[in-house]
Every structure is written in structure tokens, then in C-alpha cells.
Amino acid sequence: MTDHVSDESVQQLLDGFVASTSALPVEAIWVHGSLALGDFVPSRSDLDLVCVVAGQPDPATIKAIHRPLTSSLGRRVHCTYVPVDALADPELRHPTFAQGHYLARPVTPVTRRELALGGSALLGPLPSSLLPATTDEDLAAFIRRDLLTFWHPVTAKRTPWLRDTWIDLGMLTLARAETTLRTGALITKQAALAHLRALGAPGAVVADIHSRRYGGPVDRSLSWRRHRAELTRSYLRAKIPAVAAPS
């Protein structure tokens, strides 16, 4: 069981989740994201998991595992189901249940590095026993590609940036990416939030993210959200190419 879980409700949820996966031929269940890196906030963080299975997982069984998780915490259990013989390929997409939806996504080089650093297993062997190591070169190449082919194009749109999720993910992704490309290290969301000021991010946006994540006064008005969107879009559109440029 992972050493990073201290909240009793989280531990109970994870124990129940592990028990419910007995309907699949599970070989291991691993923890990544904030829960593995020590930055988990029970009131808002997701519980990011990878479930390693023998053979192709059945979509109906996956949905049956997640559909009963209707609590606020339960809906934040996100799990990707990966056949053990497909672990070596970071490009392959695998059945995933996240944000209340069934979809397909890969276990990216960032996630693989988080798994290696966190070293947490809810069931079965540790990630290092089954998961091939991610090189620094592969990690950097993925981060640059993600910044330039996903995040930078979306700064041309206005509507997504009215939502809290896009503000938080866009800004924190940039700060974490800059740190990894510059130093090779992965940092938590909390550390990324602190680093944004050093990167010249708009102070009002940084304060807004901090208040919503850690508690404080929050402006929900449409006028602020529109202003925040333009501040964030302009900042990211200018900053991403500089961060992603080869060193």
C-alpha cells in the first residue's frame, strides 16, 4: 500500500477500488500524479492510477468498476488500464476512466517518470519491476511536443480559458515543463505555482489559482473570468515557444 496516503477517506476509497478490480486479471495498481508526489489535496486533487492487467481489459467491466464511485472523491478516481505486454510503448492508447467518462489515452513519458519517482503500488509489484525506464531525452521531447502541438494552439481560442480547469492546467503545465526542461526534475503543482512568479506570470492569475486550490477569496464574476482568460492566453502564447525552444 502506498505510503503517501494519510487521509482516512482517501485510504478507504483506494482500498475499495482495489477490491473492486478483482473482476479483472490485475497484476499491479500504481499511483502517480499528486498522490504519488506528496502534493495531494483531498478536497480537489485527482487520484491518478494505472492498473496493469493480463490481456485486453473489458470496457464493460471497467465502467462497472467506476460507475458506483459517485461521491465527490470517488468521481476523481482516474485510472488507465494497461495490458502488461503493452507497457513498453508510450505511444499506445489504453482504456481509461476519467472525469466520469470512458476514453483512451497513453501512459505518457511524464506519467512514467512520476511512476518511477513515486514508486507506489496499491497492489502487486512496484513500477520499477515492470515499467521500462524513460530517458531524459524522451521526456524532454514529449514535453516540447505537448507544449507546441497542444497547449500553444489552444491559446488561439477564447472559450476554454473561461474555465478554471484550463487556467490551472495551462499555467501549472508550463511551470512544470520549464523546470523539467531546464533541470530534468519533476516538480509538484504546489512548487509549480510558486515558480510561476519567477517566470513572469500575471500575479492576479497566480493568486487566483492559489486561492481556489488552497483556500482564500475567489472572484467568480464573469468580468473577472474574461479578464483572467485574456491574461492567461496572452501570457502562455508568448511564453510557450520560449520555454519549448531547444536549449
C-alpha positions in Angstrom: 0.0 0.0 0.0 1.3 3.5 -0.8 3.0 5.5 2.0 1.6 8.8 0.6 -2.0 8.4 1.8 -2.7 10.0 5.1 -6.4 10.9 4.7 -8.6 8.1 6.0 -11.4 8.7 3.5 -8.9 8.5 0.7 -7.4 5.3 2.0 -10.8 3.7 2.4 -11.7 4.7 -1.2 -8.5 3.3 -2.6 -8.9 0.0 -0.6 -12.4 -0.3 -2.0 -11.2 0.4 -5.5 -8.5 -2.2 -5.3 -11.1 -4.8 -4.1 -13.5 -3.9 -7.0 -10.8 -4.6 -9.6 -10.8 -8.3 -8.7 -13.2 -8.6 -11.7 -10.2 -8.1 -13.9 -6.9 -10.1 -14.2 -5.0 -7.4 -12.4 -1.2 -7.7 -12.0 -0.5 -4.3 -10.4 -2.1 -1.0 -9.5 0.2 2.0 -9.4 -0.2 5.6 -8.1 1.0 8.7 -10.0 0.3 12.4 -10.0 -0.1 14.4 -6.8 -0.9 11.4 -4.7 2.5 9.8 -5.5 4.5 13.0 -5.4 3.2 14.2 -2.0 1.1 17.2 -3.2 -2.4 15.6 -2.8 -5.2 18.0 -1.7 -8.2 15.8 -0.6 -10.7 18.5 -1.4 -9.7 18.9 -5.1 -6.9 16.6 -6.3 -7.5 13.7 -8.6 -6.5 10.2 -7.6 -4.4 9.1 -10.6 -3.9 5.4 -11.1 -2.5 2.9 -13.6 -3.9 -0.6 -13.5 -1.8 -3.3 -15.2 -3.8 -6.3 -16.4 -3.1 -9.5 -18.2 -4.7 -9.3 -21.7 -7.1 -6.7 -23.0 -9.4 -5.2 -20.3 -13.1 -5.4 -20.9 -14.7 -2.0 -21.3 -17.9 -3.0 -19.6 -16.0 -4.3 -16.6 -14.1 -1.0 -16.4 -17.3 1.0 -16.5 -18.8 -1.2 -13.8 -15.9 -0.6 -11.5 -16.1 3.2 -11.8 -19.8 3.9 -12.1 -20.5 3.3 -8.4 -17.9 5.9 -7.4 -20.4 8.7 -7.2 -19.0 10.7 -4.3 -17.0 13.9 -4.9 -13.8 12.0 -4.1 -14.9 8.8 -6.0 -15.5 10.8 -9.2 -11.9 11.9 -9.0 -10.5 8.4 -9.3 -8.9 8.3 -12.7 -7.4 5.0 -13.9 -5.8 3.8 -17.1 -5.9 0.1 -17.8 -2.7 -1.2 -19.5 -2.0 -4.8 -20.7 1.2 -5.9 -19.2 2.7 -6.7 -22.6 2.0 -3.2 -23.8 3.9 -1.3 -21.1 6.9 -0.7 -23.2 5.2 1.6 -25.8 4.4 5.1 -24.5 2.5 5.9 -27.7 -0.2 3.3 -27.3 -3.6 4.5 -26.0 -5.3 2.4 -23.4 -8.8 2.2 -21.9 -9.2 5.0 -19.3 -11.9 6.1 -17.0 -11.5 9.8 -16.0 -13.8 12.8 -15.3 -16.8 10.4 -15.5 -16.0 9.3 -19.0 -14.6 6.2 -20.7 -11.8 7.2 -23.1 -8.4 6.1 -24.4 -5.1 7.7 -23.6 -1.4 6.7 -23.4 0.8 6.4 -20.3 2.9 9.4 -21.2 6.6 9.8 -20.5 5.7 12.3 -17.8 3.4 9.8 -16.1 6.1 7.1 -16.5 8.7 9.3 -14.8 6.2 10.1 -12.0 5.6 6.4 -11.5 9.3 5.8 -11.3 9.9 8.6 -8.8 6.8 7.9 -6.7 7.4 4.2 -6.6 4.0 3.4 -5.1 1.9 0.3 -5.6 -1.6 -0.3 -4.2 -1.3 -3.9 -5.4 1.4 -6.1 -7.0 5.0 -5.2 -7.8 6.4 -1.6 -7.9 6.5 0.2 -11.2 10.3 -0.3 -11.4 9.7 -4.1 -11.7 7.6 -3.9 -14.9 7.9 -0.4 -16.5 10.8 0.4 -18.8 12.8 3.5 -17.7 12.1 6.8 -19.5 15.2 8.6 -20.7 15.7 12.3 -20.1 15.7 12.7 -23.9 12.4 11.0 -24.4 10.9 13.0 -21.5 12.1 16.4 -22.9 10.9 15.5 -26.4 7.5 14.7 -25.2 7.2 17.9 -23.1 8.2 20.1 -26.0 5.8 18.3 -28.3 2.9 18.7 -25.8 3.6 22.4 -25.4 3.9 23.2 -29.1 1.2 20.9 -30.6 -1.5 21.0 -27.9 -1.1 23.9 -25.5 0.1 26.6 -27.9 -2.6 26.1 -30.5 -5.3 26.2 -27.9 -4.2 29.7 -26.8 -5.7 30.9 -30.1 -9.2 30.0 -28.7 -11.1 32.1 -26.1 -13.8 29.9 -24.7 -11.7 27.2 -23.0 -9.9 29.8 -20.9 -13.1 30.9 -19.2 -12.9 27.7 -17.2 -10.9 27.2 -14.0 -9.6 23.8 -15.2 -7.9 25.3 -18.3 -6.4 28.2 -16.4 -5.0 25.8 -13.7 -3.7 23.1 -16.1 -2.3 25.5 -18.6 -0.3 27.6 -16.2 0.9 24.8 -14.0 1.8 22.7 -17.0 4.0 25.5 -18.3 5.8 25.9 -15.0 6.4 22.2 -14.5 7.5 21.9 -18.2 10.0 24.7 -17.8 11.5 23.2 -14.7 11.9 19.7 -16.3 13.4 21.0 -19.5 15.8 23.2 -17.6 16.8 20.8 -14.7 15.5 17.4 -15.6 13.4 17.3 -12.4 9.7 16.9 -12.0 8.0 19.3 -9.5 4.6 19.2 -7.8 1.8 21.5 -8.6 2.4 23.4 -5.4 6.0 24.0 -6.4 4.9 24.9 -10.0 2.5 27.5 -8.6 5.3 29.2 -6.6 7.6 29.1 -9.7 5.1 30.9 -11.9 6.0 34.2 -10.4 9.7 33.7 -11.3 8.5 33.0 -14.9 6.8 36.4 -15.1 3.2 35.0 -14.9 0.4 37.5 -14.2 0.3 37.9 -10.4 -3.5 38.1 -10.3 -3.8 34.8 -12.2 -1.3 33.1 -9.9 -3.2 34.4 -6.8 -6.5 33.2 -8.3 -5.1 29.6 -8.8 -3.7 29.6 -5.2 -7.0 30.7 -3.7 -9.0 28.1 -5.5 -6.5 25.3 -4.7 -5.6 26.1 -1.2 -8.4 28.3 0.1 -9.0 32.0 0.0 -11.3 34.7 -1.5 -12.3 33.8 -5.0 -13.9 36.2 -7.6 -16.5 34.2 -9.6 -17.7 37.2 -11.7 -17.9 36.9 -15.5 -15.9 40.1 -15.9 -13.0 38.7 -13.9 -13.1 35.3 -15.7 -13.0 37.1 -19.1 -10.1 39.3 -17.9 -8.3 36.3 -16.4 -8.7 34.4 -19.7 -7.1 37.1 -21.7 -4.2 37.5 -19.2 -3.6 33.7 -19.3 -3.9 33.3 -23.1 -1.6 36.2 -23.8 1.0 35.1 -21.3 1.0 31.4 -22.5 1.0 32.3 -26.2 4.2 34.4 -25.7 5.9 32.1 -23.2 5.4 28.6 -24.6 7.6 29.0 -27.6 10.4 30.3 -25.5 10.1 27.5 -22.9 9.9 24.8 -25.6 12.9 26.1 -27.6 15.8 23.7 -27.7 18.5 24.7 -25.1 
